[in-house]
Amino acid sequence: MTVRANGLFGVGNPVLAAELVQALPGTVVADPEDIGSAVRIALRSHRREHRGYERTGSTPTVTS
């Protein structure tokens, strides 16, 4: 089973993950920031501009 804790930064995703680890034996937590850091280290020679994890390539559209 895969559980994805998706939410805004600062709303408690790591707290939820810690609770799941305690409640479900054998749980593995994969933090996207850790995975992104590992990929960036592995691809160090292909340096590109780092935009940050919380920023996406899209711009929200607001209409009135």
mmCIF file of the N, C-alpha and C atoms, coordinates in Angstrom:
data_MODEL
# 
_entry.id   MODEL 
# 
loop_
_atom_site.group_PDB 
_atom_site.id 
_atom_site.type_symbol 
_atom_site.label_atom_id 
_atom_site.label_alt_id 
_atom_site.label_comp_id 
_atom_site.label_asym_id 
_atom_site.label_entity_id 
_atom_site.label_seq_id 
_atom_site.pdbx_PDB_ins_code 
_atom_site.Cartn_x 
_atom_site.Cartn_y 
_atom_site.Cartn_z 
_atom_site.occupancy 
_atom_site.B_iso_or_equiv 
_atom_site.pdbx_formal_charge 
_atom_site.auth_seq_id 
_atom_site.auth_comp_id 
_atom_site.auth_asym_id 
_atom_site.auth_atom_id 
_atom_site.pdbx_PDB_model_num 
ATOM 1   N N  . MET A 1 1  ? 0.848   -1.164 0.000   1.00 0.00 ? 1  MET A N  1 
ATOM 2   C CA . MET A 1 1  ? 0.000   0.000  0.000   1.00 0.00 ? 1  MET A CA 1 
ATOM 3   C C  . MET A 1 1  ? 0.896   1.231  0.000   1.00 0.00 ? 1  MET A C  1 
ATOM 4   N N  . THR A 1 2  ? 0.502   2.243  -0.735  1.00 0.00 ? 2  THR A N  1 
ATOM 5   C CA . THR A 1 2  ? 1.209   3.518  -0.770  1.00 0.00 ? 2  THR A CA 1 
ATOM 6   C C  . THR A 1 2  ? 0.284   4.594  -0.229  1.00 0.00 ? 2  THR A C  1 
ATOM 7   N N  . VAL A 1 3  ? 0.811   5.389  0.695   1.00 0.00 ? 3  VAL A N  1 
ATOM 8   C CA . VAL A 1 3  ? 0.065   6.522  1.240   1.00 0.00 ? 3  VAL A CA 1 
ATOM 9   C C  . VAL A 1 3  ? 0.870   7.769  0.938   1.00 0.00 ? 3  VAL A C  1 
ATOM 10  N N  . ARG A 1 4  ? 0.233   8.744  0.328   1.00 0.00 ? 4  ARG A N  1 
ATOM 11  C CA . ARG A 1 4  ? 0.921   9.996  0.013   1.00 0.00 ? 4  ARG A CA 1 
ATOM 12  C C  . ARG A 1 4  ? 0.330   11.104 0.874   1.00 0.00 ? 4  ARG A C  1 
ATOM 13  N N  . ALA A 1 5  ? 1.187   11.716 1.687   1.00 0.00 ? 5  ALA A N  1 
ATOM 14  C CA . ALA A 1 5  ? 0.767   12.853 2.504   1.00 0.00 ? 5  ALA A CA 1 
ATOM 15  C C  . ALA A 1 5  ? 1.103   14.108 1.722   1.00 0.00 ? 5  ALA A C  1 
ATOM 16  N N  . ASN A 1 6  ? 0.100   14.706 1.133   1.00 0.00 ? 6  ASN A N  1 
ATOM 17  C CA . ASN A 1 6  ? 0.310   15.861 0.271   1.00 0.00 ? 6  ASN A CA 1 
ATOM 18  C C  . ASN A 1 6  ? -0.346  17.070 0.915   1.00 0.00 ? 6  ASN A C  1 
ATOM 19  N N  . GLY A 1 7  ? 0.401   18.146 1.018   1.00 0.00 ? 7  GLY A N  1 
ATOM 20  C CA . GLY A 1 7  ? -0.164  19.362 1.593   1.00 0.00 ? 7  GLY A CA 1 
ATOM 21  C C  . GLY A 1 7  ? 0.835   20.495 1.533   1.00 0.00 ? 7  GLY A C  1 
ATOM 22  N N  . LEU A 1 8  ? 0.393   21.653 1.915   1.00 0.00 ? 8  LEU A N  1 
ATOM 23  C CA . LEU A 1 8  ? 1.245   22.830 1.908   1.00 0.00 ? 8  LEU A CA 1 
ATOM 24  C C  . LEU A 1 8  ? 2.378   22.680 2.913   1.00 0.00 ? 8  LEU A C  1 
ATOM 25  N N  . PHE A 1 9  ? 3.462   23.412 2.682   1.00 0.00 ? 9  PHE A N  1 
ATOM 26  C CA . PHE A 1 9  ? 4.560   23.415 3.628   1.00 0.00 ? 9  PHE A CA 1 
ATOM 27  C C  . PHE A 1 9  ? 4.066   23.999 4.947   1.00 0.00 ? 9  PHE A C  1 
ATOM 28  N N  . GLY A 1 10 ? 4.428   23.342 6.037   1.00 0.00 ? 10 GLY A N  1 
ATOM 29  C CA . GLY A 1 10 ? 4.093   23.846 7.361   1.00 0.00 ? 10 GLY A CA 1 
ATOM 30  C C  . GLY A 1 10 ? 2.782   23.353 7.935   1.00 0.00 ? 10 GLY A C  1 
ATOM 31  N N  . VAL A 1 11 ? 2.081   22.438 7.257   1.00 0.00 ? 11 VAL A N  1 
ATOM 32  C CA . VAL A 1 11 ? 0.794   21.969 7.776   1.00 0.00 ? 11 VAL A CA 1 
ATOM 33  C C  . VAL A 1 11 ? 0.892   20.660 8.547   1.00 0.00 ? 11 VAL A C  1 
ATOM 34  N N  . GLY A 1 12 ? 2.087   20.088 8.656   1.00 0.00 ? 12 GLY A N  1 
ATOM 35  C CA . GLY A 1 12 ? 2.251   18.907 9.487   1.00 0.00 ? 12 GLY A CA 1 
ATOM 36  C C  . GLY A 1 12 ? 2.427   17.596 8.761   1.00 0.00 ? 12 GLY A C  1 
ATOM 37  N N  . ASN A 1 13 ? 2.845   17.610 7.504   1.00 0.00 ? 13 ASN A N  1 
ATOM 38  C CA . ASN A 1 13 ? 3.070   16.357 6.783   1.00 0.00 ? 13 ASN A CA 1 
ATOM 39  C C  . ASN A 1 13 ? 4.084   15.454 7.489   1.00 0.00 ? 13 ASN A C  1 
ATOM 40  N N  . PRO A 1 14 ? 5.216   15.979 7.998   1.00 0.00 ? 14 PRO A N  1 
ATOM 41  C CA . PRO A 1 14 ? 6.166   15.108 8.703   1.00 0.00 ? 14 PRO A CA 1 
ATOM 42  C C  . PRO A 1 14 ? 5.582   14.511 9.981   1.00 0.00 ? 14 PRO A C  1 
ATOM 43  N N  . VAL A 1 15 ? 4.717   15.258 10.654  1.00 0.00 ? 15 VAL A N  1 
ATOM 44  C CA . VAL A 1 15 ? 4.078   14.745 11.870  1.00 0.00 ? 15 VAL A CA 1 
ATOM 45  C C  . VAL A 1 15 ? 3.169   13.575 11.512  1.00 0.00 ? 15 VAL A C  1 
ATOM 46  N N  . LEU A 1 16 ? 2.404   13.722 10.449  1.00 0.00 ? 16 LEU A N  1 
ATOM 47  C CA . LEU A 1 16 ? 1.539   12.637 9.981   1.00 0.00 ? 16 LEU A CA 1 
ATOM 48  C C  . LEU A 1 16 ? 2.363   11.411 9.609   1.00 0.00 ? 16 LEU A C  1 
ATOM 49  N N  . ALA A 1 17 ? 3.471   11.625 8.909   1.00 0.00 ? 17 ALA A N  1 
ATOM 50  C CA . ALA A 1 17 ? 4.336   10.510 8.516   1.00 0.00 ? 17 ALA A CA 1 
ATOM 51  C C  . ALA A 1 17 ? 4.885   9.795  9.743   1.00 0.00 ? 17 ALA A C  1 
ATOM 52  N N  . ALA A 1 18 ? 5.295   10.547 10.758  1.00 0.00 ? 18 ALA A N  1 
ATOM 53  C CA . ALA A 1 18 ? 5.817   9.938  11.988  1.00 0.00 ? 18 ALA A CA 1 
ATOM 54  C C  . ALA A 1 18 ? 4.746   9.103  12.680  1.00 0.00 ? 18 ALA A C  1 
ATOM 55  N N  . GLU A 1 19 ? 3.515   9.589  12.694  1.00 0.00 ? 19 GLU A N  1 
ATOM 56  C CA . GLU A 1 19 ? 2.408   8.832  13.297  1.00 0.00 ? 19 GLU A CA 1 
ATOM 57  C C  . GLU A 1 19 ? 2.139   7.544  12.518  1.00 0.00 ? 19 GLU A C  1 
ATOM 58  N N  . LEU A 1 20 ? 2.196   7.608  11.197  1.00 0.00 ? 20 LEU A N  1 
ATOM 59  C CA . LEU A 1 20 ? 1.982   6.411  10.381  1.00 0.00 ? 20 LEU A CA 1 
ATOM 60  C C  . LEU A 1 20 ? 3.077   5.378  10.614  1.00 0.00 ? 20 LEU A C  1 
ATOM 61  N N  . VAL A 1 21 ? 4.316   5.834  10.768  1.00 0.00 ? 21 VAL A N  1 
ATOM 62  C CA . VAL A 1 21 ? 5.429   4.912  11.027  1.00 0.00 ? 21 VAL A CA 1 
ATOM 63  C C  . VAL A 1 21 ? 5.183   4.157  12.328  1.00 0.00 ? 21 VAL A C  1 
ATOM 64  N N  . GLN A 1 22 ? 4.674   4.853  13.344  1.00 0.00 ? 22 GLN A N  1 
ATOM 65  C CA . GLN A 1 22 ? 4.387   4.196  14.626  1.00 0.00 ? 22 GLN A CA 1 
ATOM 66  C C  . GLN A 1 22 ? 3.201   3.244  14.517  1.00 0.00 ? 22 GLN A C  1 
ATOM 67  N N  . ALA A 1 23 ? 2.199   3.619  13.736  1.00 0.00 ? 23 ALA A N  1 
ATOM 68  C CA . ALA A 1 23 ? 0.974   2.826  13.655  1.00 0.00 ? 23 ALA A CA 1 
ATOM 69  C C  . ALA A 1 23 ? 1.075   1.632  12.713  1.00 0.00 ? 23 ALA A C  1 
ATOM 70  N N  . LEU A 1 24 ? 1.921   1.725  11.693  1.00 0.00 ? 24 LEU A N  1 
ATOM 71  C CA . LEU A 1 24 ? 2.018   0.673  10.686  1.00 0.00 ? 24 LEU A CA 1 
ATOM 72  C C  . LEU A 1 24 ? 3.436   0.112  10.648  1.00 0.00 ? 24 LEU A C  1 
ATOM 73  N N  . PRO A 1 25 ? 3.660   -1.047 11.270  1.00 0.00 ? 25 PRO A N  1 
ATOM 74  C CA . PRO A 1 25 ? 5.004   -1.639 11.267  1.00 0.00 ? 25 PRO A CA 1 
ATOM 75  C C  . PRO A 1 25 ? 5.500   -1.879 9.840   1.00 0.00 ? 25 PRO A C  1 
ATOM 76  N N  . GLY A 1 26 ? 6.782   -1.623 9.622   1.00 0.00 ? 26 GLY A N  1 
ATOM 77  C CA . GLY A 1 26 ? 7.374   -1.839 8.313   1.00 0.00 ? 26 GLY A CA 1 
ATOM 78  C C  . GLY A 1 26 ? 7.197   -0.680 7.352   1.00 0.00 ? 26 GLY A C  1 
ATOM 79  N N  . THR A 1 27 ? 6.652   0.431  7.848   1.00 0.00 ? 27 THR A N  1 
ATOM 80  C CA . THR A 1 27 ? 6.424   1.598  7.005   1.00 0.00 ? 27 THR A CA 1 
ATOM 81  C C  . THR A 1 27 ? 7.746   2.231  6.593   1.00 0.00 ? 27 THR A C  1 
ATOM 82  N N  . VAL A 1 28 ? 7.819   2.660  5.352   1.00 0.00 ? 28 VAL A N  1 
ATOM 83  C CA . VAL A 1 28 ? 8.985   3.375  4.833   1.00 0.00 ? 28 VAL A CA 1 
ATOM 84  C C  . VAL A 1 28 ? 8.522   4.771  4.436   1.00 0.00 ? 28 VAL A C  1 
ATOM 85  N N  . VAL A 1 29 ? 9.233   5.785  4.899   1.00 0.00 ? 29 VAL A N  1 
ATOM 86  C CA . VAL A 1 29 ? 8.909   7.163  4.551   1.00 0.00 ? 29 VAL A CA 1 
ATOM 87  C C  . VAL A 1 29 ? 9.918   7.650  3.525   1.00 0.00 ? 29 VAL A C  1 
ATOM 88  N N  . ALA A 1 30 ? 9.427   8.155  2.411   1.00 0.00 ? 30 ALA A N  1 
ATOM 89  C CA . ALA A 1 30 ? 10.290  8.709  1.366   1.00 0.00 ? 30 ALA A CA 1 
ATOM 90  C C  . ALA A 1 30 ? 9.967   10.190 1.236   1.00 0.00 ? 30 ALA A C  1 
ATOM 91  N N  . ASP A 1 31 ? 10.842  11.026 1.734   1.00 0.00 ? 31 ASP A N  1 
ATOM 92  C CA . ASP A 1 31 ? 10.646  12.475 1.684   1.00 0.00 ? 31 ASP A CA 1 
ATOM 93  C C  . ASP A 1 31 ? 11.116  12.997 0.331   1.00 0.00 ? 31 ASP A C  1 
ATOM 94  N N  . PRO A 1 32 ? 10.257  13.683 -0.421  1.00 0.00 ? 32 PRO A N  1 
ATOM 95  C CA . PRO A 1 32 ? 10.649  14.178 -1.742  1.00 0.00 ? 32 PRO A CA 1 
ATOM 96  C C  . PRO A 1 32 ? 11.872  15.093 -1.704  1.00 0.00 ? 32 PRO A C  1 
ATOM 97  N N  . GLU A 1 33 ? 12.045  15.846 -0.619  1.00 0.00 ? 33 GLU A N  1 
ATOM 98  C CA . GLU A 1 33 ? 13.218  16.715 -0.522  1.00 0.00 ? 33 GLU A CA 1 
ATOM 99  C C  . GLU A 1 33 ? 14.495  15.889 -0.443  1.00 0.00 ? 33 GLU A C  1 
ATOM 100 N N  . ASP A 1 34 ? 14.462  14.782 0.321   1.00 0.00 ? 34 ASP A N  1 
ATOM 101 C CA . ASP A 1 34 ? 15.638  13.909 0.415   1.00 0.00 ? 34 ASP A CA 1 
ATOM 102 C C  . ASP A 1 34 ? 15.935  13.256 -0.931  1.00 0.00 ? 34 ASP A C  1 
ATOM 103 N N  . ILE A 1 35 ? 14.884  12.812 -1.603  1.00 0.00 ? 35 ILE A N  1 
ATOM 104 C CA . ILE A 1 35 ? 15.065  12.178 -2.915  1.00 0.00 ? 35 ILE A CA 1 
ATOM 105 C C  . ILE A 1 35 ? 15.602  13.199 -3.916  1.00 0.00 ? 35 ILE A C  1 
ATOM 106 N N  . GLY A 1 36 ? 15.062  14.408 -3.895  1.00 0.00 ? 36 GLY A N  1 
ATOM 107 C CA . GLY A 1 36 ? 15.544  15.457 -4.782  1.00 0.00 ? 36 GLY A CA 1 
ATOM 108 C C  . GLY A 1 36 ? 17.004  15.794 -4.531  1.00 0.00 ? 36 GLY A C  1 
ATOM 109 N N  . SER A 1 37 ? 17.403  15.818 -3.264  1.00 0.00 ? 37 SER A N  1 
ATOM 110 C CA . SER A 1 37 ? 18.806  16.089 -2.929  1.00 0.00 ? 37 SER A CA 1 
ATOM 111 C C  . SER A 1 37 ? 19.713  14.986 -3.446  1.00 0.00 ? 37 SER A C  1 
ATOM 112 N N  . ALA A 1 38 ? 19.284  13.736 -3.308  1.00 0.00 ? 38 ALA A N  1 
ATOM 113 C CA . ALA A 1 38 ? 20.090  12.608 -3.790  1.00 0.00 ? 38 ALA A CA 1 
ATOM 114 C C  . ALA A 1 38 ? 20.246  12.662 -5.313  1.00 0.00 ? 38 ALA A C  1 
ATOM 115 N N  . VAL A 1 39 ? 19.165  12.993 -6.001  1.00 0.00 ? 39 VAL A N  1 
ATOM 116 C CA . VAL A 1 39 ? 19.238  13.096 -7.464  1.00 0.00 ? 39 VAL A CA 1 
ATOM 117 C C  . VAL A 1 39 ? 20.159  14.248 -7.862  1.00 0.00 ? 39 VAL A C  1 
ATOM 118 N N  . ARG A 1 40 ? 20.047  15.378 -7.158  1.00 0.00 ? 40 ARG A N  1 
ATOM 119 C CA . ARG A 1 40 ? 20.898  16.526 -7.475  1.00 0.00 ? 40 ARG A CA 1 
ATOM 120 C C  . ARG A 1 40 ? 22.375  16.185 -7.283  1.00 0.00 ? 40 ARG A C  1 
ATOM 121 N N  . ILE A 1 41 ? 22.706  15.442 -6.225  1.00 0.00 ? 41 ILE A N  1 
ATOM 122 C CA . ILE A 1 41 ? 24.093  15.022 -5.993  1.00 0.00 ? 41 ILE A CA 1 
ATOM 123 C C  . ILE A 1 41 ? 24.546  14.077 -7.100  1.00 0.00 ? 41 ILE A C  1 
ATOM 124 N N  . ALA A 1 42 ? 23.676  13.139 -7.474  1.00 0.00 ? 42 ALA A N  1 
ATOM 125 C CA . ALA A 1 42 ? 24.030  12.168 -8.514  1.00 0.00 ? 42 ALA A CA 1 
ATOM 126 C C  . ALA A 1 42 ? 24.249  12.846 -9.866  1.00 0.00 ? 42 ALA A C  1 
ATOM 127 N N  . LEU A 1 43 ? 23.530  13.925 -10.113 1.00 0.00 ? 43 LEU A N  1 
ATOM 128 C CA . LEU A 1 43 ? 23.630  14.626 -11.399 1.00 0.00 ? 43 LEU A CA 1 
ATOM 129 C C  . LEU A 1 43 ? 24.398  15.941 -11.267 1.00 0.00 ? 43 LEU A C  1 
ATOM 130 N N  . ARG A 1 44 ? 25.287  15.988 -10.330 1.00 0.00 ? 44 ARG A N  1 
ATOM 131 C CA . ARG A 1 44 ? 26.046  17.200 -10.028 1.00 0.00 ? 44 ARG A CA 1 
ATOM 132 C C  . ARG A 1 44 ? 26.733  17.800 -11.253 1.00 0.00 ? 44 ARG A C  1 
ATOM 133 N N  . SER A 1 45 ? 27.222  16.952 -12.157 1.00 0.00 ? 45 SER A N  1 
ATOM 134 C CA . SER A 1 45 ? 27.933  17.461 -13.332 1.00 0.00 ? 45 SER A CA 1 
ATOM 135 C C  . SER A 1 45 ? 26.984  18.109 -14.348 1.00 0.00 ? 45 SER A C  1 
ATOM 136 N N  . HIS A 1 46 ? 25.698  17.898 -14.190 1.00 0.00 ? 46 HIS A N  1 
ATOM 137 C CA . HIS A 1 46 ? 24.696  18.485 -15.084 1.00 0.00 ? 46 HIS A CA 1 
ATOM 138 C C  . HIS A 1 46 ? 23.999  19.638 -14.363 1.00 0.00 ? 46 HIS A C  1 
ATOM 139 N N  . ARG A 1 47 ? 24.781  20.569 -13.869 1.00 0.00 ? 47 ARG A N  1 
ATOM 140 C CA . ARG A 1 47 ? 24.264  21.647 -13.023 1.00 0.00 ? 47 ARG A CA 1 
ATOM 141 C C  . ARG A 1 47 ? 23.262  22.529 -13.762 1.00 0.00 ? 47 ARG A C  1 
ATOM 142 N N  . ARG A 1 48 ? 22.127  22.743 -13.128 1.00 0.00 ? 48 ARG A N  1 
ATOM 143 C CA . ARG A 1 48 ? 21.108  23.645 -13.654 1.00 0.00 ? 48 ARG A CA 1 
ATOM 144 C C  . ARG A 1 48 ? 20.669  24.573 -12.537 1.00 0.00 ? 48 ARG A C  1 
ATOM 145 N N  . GLU A 1 49 ? 19.929  25.580 -12.901 1.00 0.00 ? 49 GLU A N  1 
ATOM 146 C CA . GLU A 1 49 ? 19.421  26.518 -11.908 1.00 0.00 ? 49 GLU A CA 1 
ATOM 147 C C  . GLU A 1 49 ? 18.467  25.797 -10.962 1.00 0.00 ? 49 GLU A C  1 
ATOM 148 N N  . HIS A 1 50 ? 18.689  25.953 -9.680  1.00 0.00 ? 50 HIS A N  1 
ATOM 149 C CA . HIS A 1 50 ? 17.827  25.330 -8.668  1.00 0.00 ? 50 HIS A CA 1 
ATOM 150 C C  . HIS A 1 50 ? 16.717  26.307 -8.312  1.00 0.00 ? 50 HIS A C  1 
ATOM 151 N N  . ARG A 1 51 ? 15.468  25.857 -8.449  1.00 0.00 ? 51 ARG A N  1 
ATOM 152 C CA . ARG A 1 51 ? 14.334  26.740 -8.191  1.00 0.00 ? 51 ARG A CA 1 
ATOM 153 C C  . ARG A 1 51 ? 13.683  26.493 -6.846  1.00 0.00 ? 51 ARG A C  1 
ATOM 154 N N  . GLY A 1 52 ? 14.089  25.477 -6.117  1.00 0.00 ? 52 GLY A N  1 
ATOM 155 C CA . GLY A 1 52 ? 13.460  25.183 -4.836  1.00 0.00 ? 52 GLY A CA 1 
ATOM 156 C C  . GLY A 1 52 ? 12.340  24.169 -4.998  1.00 0.00 ? 52 GLY A C  1 
ATOM 157 N N  . TYR A 1 53 ? 12.124  23.380 -3.975  1.00 0.00 ? 53 TYR A N  1 
ATOM 158 C CA . TYR A 1 53 ? 11.125  22.316 -4.038  1.00 0.00 ? 53 TYR A CA 1 
ATOM 159 C C  . TYR A 1 53 ? 9.702   22.854 -4.037  1.00 0.00 ? 53 TYR A C  1 
ATOM 160 N N  . GLU A 1 54 ? 9.494   23.964 -3.350  1.00 0.00 ? 54 GLU A N  1 
ATOM 161 C CA . GLU A 1 54 ? 8.133   24.446 -3.207  1.00 0.00 ? 54 GLU A CA 1 
ATOM 162 C C  . GLU A 1 54 ? 7.630   25.215 -4.421  1.00 0.00 ? 54 GLU A C  1 
ATOM 163 N N  . ARG A 1 55 ? 8.514   25.518 -5.367  1.00 0.00 ? 55 ARG A N  1 
ATOM 164 C CA . ARG A 1 55 ? 8.116   26.257 -6.561  1.00 0.00 ? 55 ARG A CA 1 
ATOM 165 C C  . ARG A 1 55 ? 7.913   25.301 -7.727  1.00 0.00 ? 55 ARG A C  1 
ATOM 166 N N  . THR A 1 56 ? 6.878   25.558 -8.489  1.00 0.00 ? 56 THR A N  1 
ATOM 167 C CA . THR A 1 56 ? 6.621   24.743 -9.673  1.00 0.00 ? 56 THR A CA 1 
ATOM 168 C C  . THR A 1 56 ? 6.838   25.597 -10.910 1.00 0.00 ? 56 THR A C  1 
ATOM 169 N N  . GLY A 1 57 ? 6.816   24.965 -12.050 1.00 0.00 ? 57 GLY A N  1 
ATOM 170 C CA . GLY A 1 57 ? 6.989   25.691 -13.295 1.00 0.00 ? 57 GLY A CA 1 
ATOM 171 C C  . GLY A 1 57 ? 5.730   26.394 -13.749 1.00 0.00 ? 57 GLY A C  1 
ATOM 172 N N  . SER A 1 58 ? 4.613   26.161 -13.064 1.00 0.00 ? 58 SER A N  1 
ATOM 173 C CA . SER A 1 58 ? 3.359   26.772 -13.500 1.00 0.00 ? 58 SER A CA 1 
ATOM 174 C C  . SER A 1 58 ? 3.040   28.006 -12.665 1.00 0.00 ? 58 SER A C  1 
ATOM 175 N N  . THR A 1 59 ? 2.272   28.882 -13.261 1.00 0.00 ? 59 THR A N  1 
ATOM 176 C CA . THR A 1 59 ? 1.817   30.080 -12.570 1.00 0.00 ? 59 THR A CA 1 
ATOM 177 C C  . THR A 1 59 ? 0.319   29.964 -12.376 1.00 0.00 ? 59 THR A C  1 
ATOM 178 N N  . PRO A 1 60 ? -0.158  30.139 -11.135 1.00 0.00 ? 60 PRO A N  1 
ATOM 179 C CA . PRO A 1 60 ? -1.600  30.036 -10.916 1.00 0.00 ? 60 PRO A CA 1 
ATOM 180 C C  . PRO A 1 60 ? -2.352  31.113 -11.694 1.00 0.00 ? 60 PRO A C  1 
ATOM 181 N N  . THR A 1 61 ? -3.493  30.756 -12.207 1.00 0.00 ? 61 THR A N  1 
ATOM 182 C CA . THR A 1 61 ? -4.313  31.696 -12.956 1.00 0.00 ? 61 THR A CA 1 
ATOM 183 C C  . THR A 1 61 ? -5.495  32.110 -12.093 1.00 0.00 ? 61 THR A C  1 
ATOM 184 N N  . VAL A 1 62 ? -5.651  33.408 -11.933 1.00 0.00 ? 62 VAL A N  1 
ATOM 185 C CA . VAL A 1 62 ? -6.780  33.934 -11.158 1.00 0.00 ? 62 VAL A CA 1 
ATOM 186 C C  . VAL A 1 62 ? -7.595  34.815 -12.080 1.00 0.00 ? 62 VAL A C  1 
ATOM 187 N N  . THR A 1 63 ? -8.880  34.529 -12.171 1.00 0.00 ? 63 THR A N  1 
ATOM 188 C CA . THR A 1 63 ? -9.771  35.354 -12.992 1.00 0.00 ? 63 THR A CA 1 
ATOM 189 C C  . THR A 1 63 ? -10.902 35.859 -12.122 1.00 0.00 ? 63 THR A C  1 
ATOM 190 N N  . SER A 1 64 ? -11.449 36.979 -12.513 1.00 0.00 ? 64 SER A N  1 
ATOM 191 C CA . SER A 1 64 ? -12.572 37.519 -11.733 1.00 0.00 ? 64 SER A CA 1 
ATOM 192 C C  . SER A 1 64 ? -13.772 37.763 -12.617 1.00 0.00 ? 64 SER A C  1 
# 
